Amino acid sequence: MTGDTLGIGDLARRTGVPVRTIRFYCDEGLLEPARSVGGHRRFGADAVERLSLVRRLRGLGLGLRSITDLLAGQRSLAEAVAAERSALDRELSALAWRRSALRAVEEASPAERPARLELLSAVQDGHDAHEVLVRLWQPMTTGPIPPDTARMFLDVSAPRPPELPTPTQVVAYAELVLLAADRTLAARLRASTLVDHDRIADLAALHAAVAEACELAFPQVAAGARPQPGPALDRFVTAHASALGASDSPDFRRALNRRTAADRHPRLRRYWHLAGQITAEPAPLGVTHTWLLDALDDSVA
């Protein structure tokens, strides 16, 4: 020891960190030693506490970049730990997805395995897969919609993958993503859902009123009843009519039925069916909404 400084060996003995590791931390900028006349590294007393902190953070698995930012005051300890936990959560989620995907291929019959392998190989990460669903539905949240309403709409339309998905859910989610990536389906949705958006002064009120209609229809959909006229359909039509400053009439119902025809397309029906498999709901909102559209179509016919 020279004066109030420590040599690298002294620092290693006080902290339990090997000399070669201390040299590495110096090279990476985590420690900033001075140099003696002979060119040897010398460390101030504060290096003991600083190196001990680095050792603890490395023990928790934090990367050098995160530790550097923390030591430089660019983020707090809580922020650094939260970021590391978030990254670990995503890594564990990806591993759970891969495990279930492998099981899904393993459990398929020999004849089904090639097609299942092709399907699952196109969707290798649940987080990235979810972004595909969000991109499909995000344009439908344009306009003066409150953030809470937009988030609710996206949560329903673009369900997140389960944290611990079953093989069945992984297969369903992969198919869901392929449907969402279909440009034809996206074009149909825009031609239906976005029509007259600029004429609707309160999109939040429309979303809320349609949700009320779906709640009224829920018991019938959950029970497997056929689409039929009734209070739920009347509430659904009134919601759209009020939003456009019109009234419920046979002509309006026919116009609404034509405008929403794309929402009854078989590929979109399949989308909502798969979403229901993932969320395990007895009557997913998308399925209930389609039930109301079918009831409207039958009533017009």
Secondary structure as GFF3:
##gff-version 3
##sequence-region A 1 301
A	DSSP	beta_strand	6	7	.	.	.	ID=ss1
A	DSSP	alpha_helix	8	15	.	.	.	ID=ss2
A	DSSP	alpha_helix	19	27	.	.	.	ID=ss3
A	DSSP	beta_strand	34	35	.	.	.	ID=ss4
A	DSSP	beta_strand	41	43	.	.	.	ID=ss5
A	DSSP	alpha_helix	46	59	.	.	.	ID=ss6
A	DSSP	alpha_helix	64	71	.	.	.	ID=ss7
A	DSSP	alpha_helix	77	107	.	.	.	ID=ss8
A	DSSP	alpha_helix	113	121	.	.	.	ID=ss9
A	DSSP	alpha_helix	126	137	.	.	.	ID=ss10
A	DSSP	three_ten_helix	138	141	.	.	.	ID=ss11
A	DSSP	alpha_helix	147	157	.	.	.	ID=ss12
A	DSSP	alpha_helix	167	180	.	.	.	ID=ss13
A	DSSP	alpha_helix	183	193	.	.	.	ID=ss14
A	DSSP	three_ten_helix	197	199	.	.	.	ID=ss15
A	DSSP	alpha_helix	203	222	.	.	.	ID=ss16
A	DSSP	alpha_helix	231	243	.	.	.	ID=ss17
A	DSSP	alpha_helix	250	259	.	.	.	ID=ss18
A	DSSP	three_ten_helix	261	264	.	.	.	ID=ss19
A	DSSP	alpha_helix	266	279	.	.	.	ID=ss20
A	DSSP	alpha_helix	285	300	.	.	.	ID=ss21
###
